[in-house]
Amino acid sequence: MRLDEGEQITKTPPKSHSRERFVATHLEQISDESKTALTLSESHSPPRDDYFAIVARATNDAVRDWNVKSGALSWPQGFDSLLGYDGSSTECDIGFWQKNVHPGDCARIAPSIRDALVGTSDHWSGEYRFRRADGTYINVLERSLILRAADGTPERLIGSLMDVTARKQLQDQLCRSQKMEAFGQLAGGVAHDFNNFLTTILGYGDLLLHERQIKGTLADHVTEIRAAAARASALTQQLLAFSRRQPLEPVIVEVNSIITNLERSLLRLIGENISVVCHLHHEKEGAHIKADPSQISQIILNLAVNARDAMPTGGELTLETAIVDLRSATASPFNCGDFVPAEYVLINIADTGIGMSEEVKAHLFEPFFTTKADQERSGLGLAACYGIVHQSGGHLRVESEQGKGTTVQIYLPRVPAPPPPSYKRPTGKKPRGGTETILVLEDDISVRHISVRMLRGLGYEVIEAANGSDARRLLSENGGRRVDLLLTDLVMPQVSGRRFADSLRAAHPNIKVLFISGYLEESLEPGDRCEPGMFFLPKPFDSEQLAVKVREALDT
């Protein structure tokens, strides 16, 4: 049929009337406006074959087309934008792909593709690392379609490669956090009982050393027992720091002063065959951080020991401090959800040692992971460093290559300098005791007994109780005698130490309170925790620490 200009035919499906079947057509005149709209719509609609390329461009994916029979490989999309290679030459062979798949992934991916080709599936997918033109690796997720001949023989494999590097980093971070959380629950669960044991050992060790008849070899033995308990206490703190559950004591400190104070310790640790080079910042205002100085010092010493072990024949250890501005999103070297744009203080520790393989780097932050022999292990290493840095609001980054050394970068938030401290002339006096009356409320019998003995040794009058009911009974039997200080564990049976102290203060407003605990604060109910301004002594503690804190609470 011949149509005049401006006419079109519309077709309706065949209808059945008895045994007749016919096609109905509808001839209509379309307006100039409709005709124009139709023309524009058709002119802007891409050919059907271009849709795949357009979608790939929109997602910034790369597309590879592999001729299975000939081995030819082409990259219709993303060869330059995603992978960074010359876009004018996108034709190569399958050897190019095999060469640039990470060696650690090739042994897994290649057999997987072969199995898919010899099977009956029309699809294959896998995740692996692929090397870009600049030599860096990105994690890609490939989803491929296998085109087969009529007899099922594979002819082509066409796949899209999506960059999932950021997602993989977040997954690794989540996995690492879950491992740390599990380990933290274990560490926190045993910390209370362990700290009670250590308090008892330290306390009785001090009492023995104060006995006149304990001297010579016997005194040396007691000193060794006490030293072992102190090391066990430090290990507990490391465990809690790794799990990011340690109650740190952060203060504002200038980062250069930390490294300067470590000079002698560093030189003694690393030996004479390793030279130390320091490049410290020269900012007039200083580079201040809010962190626990002892823990930051321990991190630097641990990293220095690791560097020393990586340079058995000698080398160079470089320590650098600087202020880095990471307030813009593009400046951040981290792809993690908890990164806060800000000014950071960078502590850079680099060595010229043997470096690390990709496999070792993948396990760096796992608890107790080490490449050293059992007799060479010196602690939790980077796992503890990771926990302390993150608990201080910072981030840790490791760069290493086999044969080219290792660099550890610690980023801690920069804070304003504190006001100059008021000077107090030291008295030179040892912690003193007194004659005040102290009520000791502690459910652990060993801790209660050693605390009572230490306090009585300082001259105090002491009343002891195992729970709140006993304490109230003893106070009523005391004939109204004044109690000057309540020394109580925060976690107690029947009623918590905090709630008992509140009720006691309601009746005796002038009584002072000193809380002790081996529990982590976050494991306590909000109403049972210490508030700012309250006196608190964490377990384990020794006789000197107890004497100082008791006197401080009484004199305030």
C-alpha positions in Angstrom: 0.0 0.0 0.0 1.2 3.5 -0.8 1.0 6.0 1.9 0.8 9.8 1.6 3.1 12.0 3.6 1.9 12.3 7.2 0.1 8.9 7.3 1.1 5.8 9.3 -0.2 2.3 9.8 -0.9 0.8 13.2 -1.4 -3.0 13.5 -3.5 -5.0 15.9 -3.0 -8.6 16.8 -4.9 -11.2 14.7 -8.4 -12.0 16.0 -10.2 -15.2 15.5 -13.8 -15.2 14.2 -15.0 -18.7 13.5 -12.5 -20.2 11.2 -11.4 -16.9 9.7 -8.2 -15.0 10.8 -7.5 -11.5 9.7 -5.2 -8.6 10.5 -6.8 -5.2 11.3 -5.0 -2.1 10.3 -5.6 1.5 11.3 -4.7 4.4 9.1 -4.4 7.7 10.8 -3.1 11.2 10.0 -0.5 12.4 12.5 0.1 16.1 13.2 3.3 17.9 12.3 4.1 18.2 16.1 3.8 14.5 16.6 5.9 13.8 13.5 8.6 16.1 14.7 8.6 14.5 18.2 8.9 11.0 16.6 11.8 12.2 14.4 13.7 13.6 17.4 13.1 10.5 19.5 14.4 8.3 16.8 17.4 10.5 16.1 18.5 10.4 19.8 18.0 6.7 20.3 21.3 4.8 20.0 21.6 1.7 17.9 20.7 -1.4 19.9 24.4 -2.6 19.6 25.6 0.5 21.4 23.6 0.0 24.6 26.2 -2.3 26.2 29.0 0.2 25.5 27.0 3.1 26.9 26.2 1.2 30.1 29.8 0.3 30.5 30.9 3.9 30.1 28.3 5.1 32.6 29.6 2.6 35.3 33.3 3.2 34.3 33.7 -0.6 33.8 36.2 -2.2 31.5 35.0 -4.7 28.8 37.1 -7.5 27.5 36.2 -9.7 24.5 38.2 -12.9 24.3 38.1 -15.1 21.2 38.6 -18.5 22.8 39.6 -20.2 19.6 42.2 -17.7 18.3 43.3 -16.3 21.7 42.7 -12.7 20.4 41.6 -10.2 23.1 40.1 -6.8 22.6 39.0 -4.1 25.0 36.0 -2.3 23.6 35.7 -0.1 26.8 37.7 1.0 29.8 41.1 0.0 28.6 42.3 3.6 29.1 39.8 5.0 31.6 39.9 2.2 34.1 43.1 0.4 33.5 45.2 3.4 32.3 46.6 1.8 29.1 46.9 3.5 25.7 43.4 3.6 24.3 44.6 3.8 20.7 45.8 0.1 20.9 43.1 -2.1 22.4 43.9 -5.3 20.5 46.1 -7.9 22.1 46.0 -11.5 23.0 45.0 -13.5 26.1 48.6 -13.5 27.3 48.3 -9.8 28.2 45.4 -10.6 30.6 47.2 -13.5 32.1 50.4 -11.5 32.6 48.6 -8.7 34.5 46.4 -10.8 36.8 48.1 -10.9 40.2 50.2 -14.0 40.6 48.5 -14.7 43.9 45.1 -14.9 42.1 46.1 -16.4 38.7 46.4 -19.9 40.1 42.8 -19.6 41.3 41.1 -17.7 38.5 42.6 -19.5 35.4 41.3 -23.0 36.4 37.9 -21.5 37.3 37.6 -20.1 33.8 38.8 -23.3 32.2 36.2 -25.3 34.2 33.4 -22.9 33.0 34.5 -23.2 29.4 34.5 -27.0 29.3 31.2 -27.1 31.2 27.7 -26.1 30.1 27.3 -22.8 31.8 26.8 -19.6 29.8 28.1 -17.3 32.6 31.3 -17.0 34.7 32.2 -14.5 37.4 35.2 -14.0 39.7 37.1 -11.4 41.7 40.8 -10.9 41.3 43.5 -8.2 41.3 44.5 -6.7 38.0 47.6 -4.6 37.3 47.0 -1.1 35.8 49.4 0.6 33.5 51.1 2.5 36.4 51.9 -0.8 38.1 49.4 -0.6 40.9 46.8 -3.4 41.4 43.1 -2.9 41.7 40.5 -5.4 42.8 38.1 -6.2 39.9 34.8 -8.1 39.8 34.4 -9.7 36.4 31.0 -10.9 35.1 31.3 -12.8 31.8 29.0 -14.3 29.2 30.2 -17.4 27.3 29.1 -17.6 23.7 29.0 -21.1 22.4 28.6 -22.8 19.0 25.6 -25.0 18.3 27.5 -28.0 19.6 28.4 -26.2 22.9 32.0 -25.4 22.0 33.0 -22.1 23.6 33.8 -19.4 21.0 33.9 -16.1 22.9 34.0 -14.9 26.5 32.8 -11.3 26.9 33.0 -9.8 30.4 32.8 -6.5 32.2 35.4 -5.6 34.9 34.2 -3.5 37.8 36.6 -1.8 40.1 35.7 -3.0 43.6 38.9 -1.9 45.4 37.1 0.4 47.8 34.5 -2.2 48.6 37.2 -4.8 49.2 39.0 -2.4 51.5 35.8 -1.9 53.5 35.2 -5.6 53.7 38.7 -6.2 54.9 38.3 -3.4 57.5 35.0 -5.0 58.7 36.6 -8.4 58.9 39.5 -7.0 60.9 37.1 -5.2 63.2 35.1 -8.3 63.8 38.3 -10.2 64.7 39.3 -7.5 67.0 35.8 -7.4 68.6 35.9 -11.1 69.2 39.4 -10.9 70.7 38.4 -7.8 72.7 35.5 -9.7 74.3 37.8 -12.4 75.3 40.4 -10.0 76.7 37.8 -7.9 78.5 36.2 -11.0 79.9 39.4 -12.2 81.7 40.7 -8.7 82.5 38.7 -8.4 85.8 39.8 -11.6 87.4 43.4 -11.3 86.0 43.7 -7.8 87.5 42.4 -9.1 90.9 45.1 -11.7 90.9 47.8 -9.2 90.0 46.7 -6.8 92.7 47.1 -9.5 95.2 50.6 -10.5 93.9 51.8 -6.9 93.8 50.4 -6.1 97.2 51.9 -9.1 99.0 55.2 -8.6 97.2 55.4 -5.0 98.5 54.6 -6.2 102.1 57.4 -8.8 101.9 59.9 -6.3 100.7 59.0 -4.0 103.6 59.8 -6.7 106.1 63.2 -6.2 107.8 64.1 -9.9 107.7 63.5 -10.1 104.0 66.9 -9.3 102.5 69.7 -10.6 100.4 68.8 -13.5 98.1 65.3 -13.8 99.5 64.6 -10.1 98.7 65.9 -10.7 95.2 63.4 -13.5 94.8 60.5 -11.4 95.9 61.6 -8.6 93.6 61.6 -11.0 90.7 58.1 -12.2 91.6 56.9 -8.6 91.8 58.6 -7.7 88.4 56.9 -10.7 86.8 53.5 -9.4 88.1 54.3 -6.0 86.7 55.1 -7.5 83.3 51.9 -9.4 83.4 50.0 -6.2 84.1 51.7 -4.6 81.1 50.6 -7.6 79.0 47.0 -7.1 80.1 47.2 -3.5 79.0 48.6 -4.6 75.6 45.7 -7.1 75.2 43.2 -4.4 76.0 44.9 -1.9 73.7 44.8 -4.3 70.8 41.1 -4.8 71.3 40.7 -1.0 71.5 39.2 -1.5 75.0 42.0 -0.3 77.1 41.2 2.7 79.3 44.0 5.0 77.9 45.1 8.1 79.7 45.2 10.6 76.9 46.9 14.0 77.4 47.9 16.7 75.0 51.6 16.2 74.0 53.9 17.5 71.4 55.0 14.7 69.1 58.6 15.7 68.7 59.1 15.5 72.5 57.9 11.9 72.5 60.6 10.9 69.9 63.3 13.0 71.6 62.6 11.3 74.9 63.0 7.9 73.2 66.5 8.7 71.8 68.5 6.6 74.3 66.1 3.7 74.2 66.1 3.6 70.4 69.9 3.6 70.2 70.1 0.9 72.8 67.5 -1.3 71.0 68.6 -1.2 67.4 72.4 -1.8 67.7 75.4 -0.2 66.2 75.0 -1.5 62.6 71.9 0.5 62.0 72.0 4.3 61.6 69.1 6.4 62.8 68.0 9.5 60.9 65.4 11.9 62.3 63.5 14.5 60.3 61.4 16.3 62.8 59.0 19.1 61.9 59.9 22.8 62.6 56.4 24.2 63.2 56.6 27.1 65.7 53.2 26.2 67.2 54.2 22.6 67.5 52.4 19.5 66.4 50.3 18.4 69.3 48.2 15.3 69.6 45.9 14.0 72.3 47.0 10.5 73.2 48.5 8.3 75.9 52.3 9.2 75.6 53.4 5.8 77.1 51.4 3.9 74.5 52.6 6.1 71.6 56.2 5.6 72.8 55.6 1.8 73.0 54.3 1.8 69.4 57.5 3.6 68.1 59.7 1.2 70.1 57.9 -1.8 68.8 58.2 -0.6 65.2 61.9 0.2 65.7 62.4 -3.4 66.9 60.6 -4.7 63.8 62.8 -2.5 61.6 65.9 -3.8 63.4 64.9 -7.4 62.8 64.2 -6.6 59.1 67.8 -5.3 58.7 70.0 -8.2 60.1 73.1 -6.9 58.1 72.5 -3.3 58.9 70.7 -0.4 57.3 69.0 2.9 58.0 66.0 3.7 60.2 64.3 7.0 59.5 61.9 8.7 61.8 59.9 11.7 60.5 57.2 13.9 61.9 55.1 16.3 59.9 51.7 18.1 59.8 49.5 17.0 56.9 46.3 18.6 55.8 43.7 16.0 55.1 40.6 18.3 55.3 39.6 17.6 51.7 38.2 14.3 50.6 40.7 14.0 47.7 43.7 14.4 50.1 42.8 11.4 52.2 45.0 8.3 51.7 42.3 6.2 53.4 39.1 4.6 52.1 37.3 3.9 55.3 34.1 4.9 56.8 35.5 6.3 60.1 38.0 8.7 58.5 37.4 12.3 59.6 38.8 15.1 57.4 41.1 17.2 59.5 44.7 18.2 60.1 46.8 15.3 61.2 50.2 14.8 62.7 52.2 12.2 60.8 54.7 9.9 62.4 56.7 8.1 59.7 58.9 5.1 60.5 60.8 3.7 57.6 63.6 1.1 57.2 65.7 -0.2 54.4 65.2 -3.8 55.3 63.9 -6.9 53.5 60.3 -5.7 53.1 57.2 -7.8 53.1 55.3 -9.9 50.6 51.7 -9.3 49.7 50.7 -12.4 51.6 52.4 -11.2 54.8 50.9 -7.7 54.4 47.4 -9.2 54.2 47.8 -10.6 57.7 49.6 -7.8 59.4 46.9 -6.7 61.8 45.7 -10.1 62.9 46.2 -11.0 66.5 49.5 -12.7 67.3 50.5 -13.0 63.6 54.2 -12.9 63.2 56.9 -14.1 60.8 59.4 -14.5 63.6 60.3 -17.7 65.4 58.8 -18.4 68.8 61.8 -17.3 70.7 62.0 -14.0 68.8 58.5 -12.8 69.4 58.3 -9.6 71.3 54.6 -8.8 71.7 51.5 -8.1 69.7 53.3 -6.0 67.2 51.2 -4.2 64.6 48.0 -5.6 66.0 48.6 -3.7 69.2 49.7 -0.6 67.3 46.6 -0.7 65.2 44.3 -0.9 68.3 46.1 2.0 70.1 46.2 4.3 67.1 42.5 3.8 66.3 41.5 4.1 69.9 43.3 7.5 69.8 41.2 8.6 66.8 44.0 8.0 64.3 44.8 5.7 61.3 47.7 3.5 60.4 49.1 2.7 57.0 51.8 0.3 55.9 53.7 0.4 52.6 56.2 -2.4 51.9 57.9 -4.2 49.0 60.2 -7.2 49.2 63.8 -6.0 49.0 62.9 -2.3 49.3 62.0 -1.9 53.0 58.9 -1.0 54.9 57.3 2.3 55.9 54.7 2.6 58.6 52.7 5.8 58.7 50.8 6.8 61.8 48.2 9.6 61.4 46.9 11.2 64.6 44.5 14.2 64.8 46.2 17.5 65.5 44.9 19.4 68.5 45.6 23.0 69.7 48.5 23.4 72.1 47.5 23.4 75.8 48.0 26.4 78.0 51.4 26.5 79.9 51.1 24.4 83.1 51.4 26.1 86.5 54.6 25.1 88.2 54.5 23.2 91.5 57.7 22.8 93.5 58.2 19.1 94.2 58.1 18.3 97.9 60.4 15.3 97.7 58.3 13.4 100.2 57.2 9.8 99.9 53.5 9.0 99.9 52.3 9.3 103.5 49.6 7.5 105.5 47.3 8.9 108.1 45.0 8.1 111.0 41.6 8.5 109.2 39.0 5.7 109.2 38.5 3.9 105.9 35.7 1.5 104.9 36.9 -1.1 102.4 34.1 -2.6 100.3 35.4 -5.4 98.1 33.9 -8.8 97.2 37.2 -10.5 96.2 38.6 -11.8 99.4 42.3 -11.7 98.3 42.0 -8.1 97.1 40.1 -7.1 100.2 42.6 -8.6 102.6 45.7 -7.2 100.9 44.1 -3.7 100.6 43.3 -3.8 104.3 46.8 -4.8 105.2 48.4 -2.1 103.1 46.1 0.6 104.5 46.7 -0.5 108.1 50.4 -0.5 107.4 50.0 3.2 106.5 48.4 3.9 109.9 44.7 4.0 108.9 41.8 2.6 110.8 40.1 0.1 108.5 36.7 -1.5 108.4 36.2 -4.2 105.8 33.0 -5.6 104.2 32.3 -8.0 101.3 29.0 -6.5 100.2 26.6 -3.6 100.8 24.6 -5.4 103.5 27.6 -6.2 105.6 28.9 -2.6 105.2 25.6 -1.2 106.5 25.6 -3.5 109.4 29.2 -2.7 110.3 28.5 1.0 110.1 25.5 0.7 112.4 27.6 -1.4 114.9 30.4 1.2 114.7 28.4 3.4 117.2 28.2 6.4 114.9 31.9 6.7 114.5 32.9 8.8 111.6 34.1 7.2 108.4 36.3 9.4 106.4 36.7 7.4 103.2 34.9 4.7 101.3 37.2 2.5 99.2 34.9 0.4 97.0 34.9 -1.8 94.0 32.6 -0.5 91.3 31.2 -4.0 90.5 29.7 -5.6 93.6 27.1 -8.2 94.4 23.6 -7.0 95.6 24.3 -3.4 94.9 27.1 -1.7 92.8 29.8 0.3 94.5 28.6 3.5 92.8 25.0 3.1 94.0 26.2 2.2 97.5 28.4 5.3 97.6 25.5 7.5 96.5 23.3 6.1 99.3 26.0 6.5 101.8 26.7 10.1 100.8 23.1 10.9 101.2 23.4 10.1 104.9 27.0 11.3 105.3 27.6 14.1 102.8 31.2 14.7 103.9 32.5 11.2 103.3 35.1 10.9 100.5 34.9 8.0 98.0 37.7 6.2 96.0 36.5 3.7 93.4 38.6 0.7 92.3 37.9 -1.8 89.5 39.4 -4.3 87.2 36.5 -4.1 84.7 36.5 -2.0 81.6 34.3 1.0 81.9 32.3 0.2 78.7 31.2 -3.1 80.3 29.5 -1.3 83.1 26.0 0.1 83.2 26.0 3.9 82.7 24.7 4.5 86.2 27.5 2.3 87.7 30.4 4.2 86.0 32.7 6.9 87.4 31.9 10.4 86.4 34.5 13.2 85.7 35.9 14.5 89.0 35.5 11.2 90.9 38.5 9.4 92.3 39.4 6.2 90.6 42.2 3.7 90.9 42.3 0.9 88.2 43.4 -2.6 89.1 46.1 -3.9 89.4 47.7 -1.4 91.8 50.6 -1.7 94.3 51.0 -0.2 97.7 52.5 3.1 96.5 49.8 3.7 94.0 47.1 2.9 96.7 48.8 5.2 99.2 49.0 8.1 96.8 45.4 7.8 95.6 44.0 7.4 99.1 45.8 10.5 100.3 44.7 12.5 97.3 41.1 11.6 97.9 41.2 12.4 101.6 43.1 15.8 101.1 40.8 17.1 98.3 
